[in-house]
Amino acid sequence: IGCSTIKSFKGLESNVVIVTELDETIHSRPENVLVNELYVGLSRAKNHLIVMRSEKFRDDLLPV
C-alpha cells in the first residue's frame, strides 16, 4: 500500500486507487488546474477506483 499526492502520481498506475479529500476546498484552485488534477487522480486505476468526498461536495463533482 502506498500513499501519494495526485501530482506525484502522474504517469503511474495502480490496481486500486483511492482518491480522498475531495471537498469544497478544491474550488480554490483555478478550473484548468482542478480539471487536470481530477483527470490524473481518477485515471490512474487499472481495476478499481474509490472516490471519497464530503457529502456537501457530492453534487459539485457531477458536472466535471
C-alpha positions in Angstrom: 0.0 0.0 0.0 1.4 3.4 -1.0 0.2 6.9 -0.4 0.9 9.8 -2.8 -0.3 13.2 -3.9 -2.0 13.4 -7.3 0.8 15.5 -8.6 3.5 12.9 -7.7 1.3 10.0 -9.0 1.1 11.5 -12.6 2.3 8.9 -15.1 1.9 6.0 -12.7 -0.8 3.3 -12.3 -2.1 1.1 -9.6 -4.6 -1.8 -9.5 -6.6 0.1 -6.9 -6.7 3.9 -6.4 -8.4 5.7 -3.6 -8.9 9.5 -4.2 -9.6 11.3 -0.9 -10.2 14.8 0.3 -12.5 15.9 -2.5 -14.4 18.7 -0.8 -15.3 22.3 -1.3 -11.7 23.5 -0.7 -10.7 22.3 -4.1 -12.7 25.1 -5.7 -9.9 27.4 -4.5 -7.8 26.1 -7.5 -8.1 27.5 -11.0 -10.6 25.4 -13.0 -7.9 24.2 -15.5 -5.7 23.0 -12.6 -8.7 21.3 -11.0 -9.7 19.5 -14.1 -6.1 18.3 -14.8 -5.7 17.1 -11.2 -9.0 15.3 -11.3 -8.2 13.6 -14.6 -4.8 12.5 -13.3 -6.2 11.2 -10.0 -9.2 9.5 -11.5 -7.4 7.8 -14.4 -4.6 6.0 -12.5 -6.7 3.0 -11.5 -6.3 -0.2 -13.6 -9.1 -2.2 -11.8 -10.8 -0.3 -9.0 -11.3 3.4 -8.3 -12.7 4.6 -5.0 -13.6 8.3 -4.6 -14.1 9.7 -1.1 -15.6 13.1 -0.9 -17.6 15.2 1.6 -21.4 15.0 1.4 -21.6 18.7 0.7 -19.3 18.1 -2.4 -21.4 15.3 -3.8 -23.3 17.3 -6.4 -20.3 19.6 -7.3 -18.4 16.7 -8.8 -21.1 15.5 -11.2 -20.6 18.3 -13.9 -16.8 17.7 -14.1 
